[in-house]
Amino acid sequence: MFLASAGRRPDASDLIAEIIADAEASGFILEPAQAAAAARLCQLGESISVRRKGLLRRRTPRSVYLHGPVGRGKSWLMDSFYRQLPGRKRRIHFHDFFRQLHRGVHASAGRPEADGTAIQRSVDALLSGVDILCFDEFHVHDVGDGVFIAKLLRTAAQRRVPLVVTSNYPPDKLLPNPLWHDLFVPTIGVIKEMMDIMEIDGDTDFRRSPVTGSAAPRPSDSPGLEAFSRGKIITPGTPAQLGAFGLFPPAKSQERILTPTTQRLTVKAADDMLWVSFTELCGGLMSTADYLALAEDYGTWVIDGVPSPRLESAAGSAPAWQRFSNVVDVLCDQGITLFLVGHGPLDWDLAQDPAHRTSTQPVDLARIASRLSLLDRVEASTPFEEVEAGGS
């Protein structure tokens, strides 16, 4: 796009024209809520440009918080704005943010400084030399993550760096666990004070049905999504089903023990692909940092023994499902091809039906369902009940 390379100061009308053109070039038409959010982003872009020219030095442009259900085009809109905006900028995904924080802490291990100093230095590095930070897939489920987010917001305010944030949650629904939510309420207040909150709503999850007229990305628009969408959900996982995709259950001799960060993980194979059981991957103490480290080394994952989200089971505990949600997030964002294998039924859409909900299902069930809708299903021709009765 011409603005990013022309070297001139764009105004809001220039930026919005480029975003509209970007959408039309991909066969999309901005919906009303998306258009309103795009206009607000372009006002922010113009303010940043004016500020860079020496005006409004003492005033930080208000940040923007875009939220709404999964698949409504929030990330696409932010990324289009980011591409058009010239100057000093940085885009980061939620998981990458925490990976950088953990790397900074590990790098300082053994030094005579508190972890807080190392975290502050990592946050400073993230905000250094930029006029705007775009933060994708913002969510908070852990009280420790909430502390890091609070530090990021405070530092951004001190450095007068505005943020653009996308999230599936309105600010008041962040850190939804009632045991910890009150601890995050002050940070929610900071978010509301420094950001304009804009909802991108709509009745359609365009990640599932990316038709002309939507403003959401299709798998073909993103190399990462394209790689992720090559995966499959396979039930019940017979040798014939697996063999059709070149998947052959590893021999016991192929078992390996990996230590991606600090936790040991026993996997069934770790050669050209990572093959691991759901229980081993999600039932222990693995963290998002572990999943990110593994994603750097293995471009194809097979997770077998995946329990049904519709059925209560020992494997599918609430913490295990939350870790599984983190796995799916990481693999989708990092462009990893994922094969899920389980006896069945592996239907995350149906699991959202109140009639089928269980007490162990994760907070982000809709998010999992949306991302996994990109994967084709390979199912036995025999009905599930008959397969189960036959012991296949």
Secondary structure, 3 states (H helix, E strand, C coil): CHHHHHCCCCCHHHHHHHHHHHHHHCCCCCCHHHHHHHHHHHHHHHHHHHHHCCCCCCCCCCEEEEECCCCCCHHHHHHHHHHHCCCCEEEEEHHHHHHHHHHHHHHCCCCCCCHHHHHHHHHHHHHCCCCEEEEECCCCCCHHHHHHHHHHHHHHHHHCCCEEEEECCCHHHCCCCCCCHHHHHHHHHHHHHHEEEEECCCCCCCCCCCCCCCCCCCHHHCHHHHHHCCCEEEECCCHHHHHCCCCCCCCHHHCEEECCCCCCEEECEECCCEEEEHHHHHCCCCCHHHHHHHHHHCCEEEEECCCCCCCCCCCCCHHHHHHHHHHHHHHHHHCCEEEEECCCCCCHHHHCCCCCCCCCCCCCHHHHHHHHCCCEEEECCCCHHHHHHHCC
